[in-house]
Amino acid sequence: MQIQFPSSFLWGAAISSYQCEGRNFNTDWHRWEKAKGLDRAGWACDHYRLFEKDFYLAKSLNLNSFRLSIEWARVCPVFVEFSQEALDHYSEVIDVLHQKGLKPVVTLHHFTNPTWFIDRGGWLNSKNIDYFIAYLKRVVELLKEKVEYWIIFNEPLVYIYNGFIRGIWPPGVKSVKEAKKVLDNIVQAYLIGYEEIKRIYETISMPVQISLAKHMRVFSGCPGSNFALNSLSAFLRNKYFNFWIVEYLNKKRSLDFLALNYYCKEYTRFKGLIGAECRHTKHRERKNDLGWDIHPKGFYNILLKLKKFNLPIIITENGTAETKDSLYEDYLRQHLKHLAKAILKGVDIKGYFWWSLLDNFEWDKGFKYRFGLIEVAYDSMVRRIKPFAYVYAQVCKENKIEV
Ligand code: BGC
């Protein structure tokens, strides 16, 4: 059976500034890599200079939209100063997207912060929210005539979990108490940011849609002797990690659409109330290069659960890192099939963005894992479209899929 997507469906790919642009030296991540002796993002994909070429390739794959993030530490490299060069750059980037027929979806915070912000206490200090809002206002003012979709934060709970509970990302804190403070401040910043963006758009005719990108997983208790307690942790992760923030912001009427990032299933084991991932080789699911349990049916289940919010949904990230091209293709087909099935069940899905357009810097894991539709040879910066990307290009062109 063939399923036709709505005619205005957004077919895109996503990237983030720190993972692709290169030379983002004023960020907390750059400082962290140096201090920890980790793989350095360095030039990343040199996308800051090669963006035009990358958008040309995106267009050649029949995409009609593109998700990117703005690097706060570029726009505000030093305390309370804006860089005109960076603002001009991002303005040009958005213009080029439009010239190529790619509708921009713009993220304002994708895990990284300016070092001066962190030196003042970062997200632990509620007084610092104002700095983020000043940046948000400046960027939104600049781009308001050219951007309809804004994502204020990418995956705040992933940022908080890795940076303030597990301590494996900057600032490397391991404290539930501190994590709670950061959560409160980020939620507050989101709510203020949402109002500010709405205010800015009041005076113009451009429509605006605002959200935050929410990473969701299917959580399941790790099998074994502790199954009951493991299932309790899985239940709590589903309730709080997946749904709490969406429910809260929706009650405050501060989400115009749901932005879903979905990758995999997670088996959870009991480890205090928060629980932890249980990485087993015995699970039924196929694993990708990162050991993630691939579970396309879970994508469908989550989409159906999101129906109750009565909000349009955009899949702002879905993707995998594989060594074999056929596995990317299988992942793509399976997830699109379940997406299409959810549409048939009445879920209002407006778009789908593959993560990522380019192979890029995968945070604490460096460059080893490759999520791109396009391969990047990091020594020469040469791009090569991967075979499975042509399968995606065909779907984008035909706007339909066989299920
Ligand atoms: C993040 C990306 C990341 C991807 C793959 C998402 O949760 O937004 O920055 O590269 O997952 O791990």
Residues whose N, C-alpha, C, O or C-beta is under 5 A from the ligand:
A	BS01	BGC	H215
